[in-house]
Amino acid sequence: MTSTTDFELWLELGNEPETHDESYSLYRASHGESFAAYTVTDDGGKRFVKGPSGDTLALVSEQAIQAFQKHIERFNPDPDLGWEGMIAYRSAMAKED
């Protein structure tokens, strides 16, 4: 298990979301909340995200956190709905009424 500041490499190491639920979990983690397969630790303006692979992404500044948040926008399959709207829409569509 490794630690890196390179979020593209970290995603390639097995931390890239494969479903809309995983994408939403990564979004929540990027905002400092441990959620599903992503565990977050904040420490003095630094954010550490441990992904499903067990590797840790070190976001060592506010600029790095913001850049990562912008980078993962590509995982939102419904960007015009926003993250909360996307997960609500996808969850509603998955229900078999």
N, C-alpha and C positions, 0 to 999 in steps of 0.2 A: 504494500500500500504506500502510495506516494502523496506528496503535497506539491501543488503547483500554483503559479499565478496566471498561467496561460489557460484561459477558459475554453478556447477551442480544443486544445489538447485534452483538457479534463473531460469535456463532453465526449471526445473520441474514445476515451478510456473506459467507456461503458456507462456513462452518466447521462447520455442524451435521452430525452424522453421519447417513448415509443407510442404513447397514447395521449389523448387529450387530458385524461386524468393526471398522467405523469407530467405533462406540460404545465398544468395548473399547479401541481405540487412544486415544480421547479420555480414557477413564478412566485409562489408564496415564500419559498426558501430564499429567493433573491431579495425579498423584502424583510428578511430577518426572522421568519417563522419556520420552525421545524415542522415538516408536513410530509406524511407518508414516507417515501424512501429517502428523503433528504433531511439531514440533521444540521442545524445551524448553531453556531456559537459566535456571539459578538464580543469583541474585546477591544475597548478603547478606540472605536472608529474603524476597526478591522472586522471583517466578516469571514468566517470559515464555514464552508458548506461541504459536508461529507455526503457523497452520493452513493447510489446503489452498488458501485464497484468497490466501495470502501476507501477510495481516494478522496483527498480533500482539496478543495479549491480555496485558495487564500486570496481574498479581495482586500488589499491592504490600504485602501484609501476610499474616500467618498467617490472620487472620480472613477475608480475601478468598479465599485458597486454599481454606479450609474451606467457605465459602459456595458457591464454584464447584463443589467436589466434591459438595456436597449438591444443587445445581441440576442437575447432569448425571445424577443418579440416574434421572431420568425417561427416559433413553435406554436403560436396561437393560430388555430385553423380558421378562426372567425374574428380577425382583428377589428372589424368595424363594430363588433359587440363589446369589445374590451374583454378582459380576463374573467371578470365575474359574470358578465352576460354570456360569454362562451360556455362556461361550465354549467350555468343554469340551463341554457338552451340544449346542450349536449345531454345533460342528465334527463331533461324532460323528454327528449327524443328517444332515449334509451328505454323509457318505461313502456311496458306492454300493457296498456289499459284495455 
